[in-house]
Amino acid sequence: MHHPPVHIAIFMNHGLSYCRAVLRGVREFALTKPEWVFLSTYPSPKSVKEVLRNSPDGVIAQIYSPAMNEALAGWTGPLVNISRTVPGLHWPRVGVNETLVGELVAQHLLDQGLKHFAYVGHRGYEFALKREAAFRKALSASGGTSTLDTYETTREMSMITRGRPWTLNRGLSRWLRSLPKPTGIFASNDICASFLSEACRDTGLLVPRDVAIVGVDDDDLLCELARPALSSVAIPGEKIGYETASLLDRLIQGVRPPHRPILLPPVGMVVRESSDMTLVDDPDVAAALRFIRNHAHSPLRVSDVLNAVHISRRRLEQRFRELLQRTPGDEIRRVHLERAKSLLTTTELSLSSVSLKSGFCDAKHLCSAFRQATGETPTQYRRKHRPPIEC
């Protein structure tokens, strides 16, 4: 049966990995909608106005600026926004839970044994403010925060002084040098993190020994271009795209929009060299940490670690407590639990399979460890973090 075409306008910056992932999710949903016809273009106010003159049936938009919002002001048809840049917008939105992003980064940097922290982001961007607030709250709740500094970027963060190519932004340089060493820096996204990484290189600071950096979006090009490669929070872009298209389809059919944004949890932390645990200034502890992390999928005992690093148990435990405020056994349990969390939120594996793939003897031991560490069962954790949630 032939259906009349349904015209969908898409306004996104295809140069961003997040937007490309969203588009892949939109395409996945559209496989069930052969009548959908796309017109995808750059999200500029001019292109928005031109496309809307043709009265599409629905719109998916990356509303990243007040000017973009103004260009859409007269549009009364179905629209779903995928950006949380401009505060106070009334459009239905699908995105990531920024609170969970901030908490994830805070926990990761705390797990490195760091005591000094900083945040870099633009205060005009709502997502940056939400991530910073969650980061601050999580650090405060840990009870171990020594310092927390911030640096506000310009709209387009740049290392370059106007008119003087390759001249480092002196304010950023001074700020980086002023930080206690080592400091863990949470950058509001990978673009910001990549600028920070190059600024550290130009300033003579070593990453991660002096400054550990974590971004958001897990943009593989930006993260791997940096030296060392950047750690980043992976965002469920394809799921966001699928949920966006699904919501738009419901709006086109006349369903009322949800009262609150649909927010999905982040996929997890992708750890690379920029915040690697080996930032500790002790080769034996660094080797032990690498061994534990590389064997997170297997049952481990402290004796296995000792066989790998060739150091006495007493000495290793002493150095762990001094540098990380935990024992090798604590670290093994933490890494196993983090792997289990990742499998629970990113796969459909049974609890039995999750336990075996994350170093636990069986599901019973996994459940016991989960209850002790989080106060909830693995099933409760999966339900809480897997489905879209309204917030």
Order of alpha helices (4+ residues) and beta strands (2+ residues): beta-alpha-beta-alpha-beta-alpha-beta-beta-alpha-beta-alpha-beta-beta-beta-alpha-beta-alpha-beta-alpha-beta-alpha-beta-beta-alpha-alpha-alpha-alpha-alpha-alpha-alpha-beta
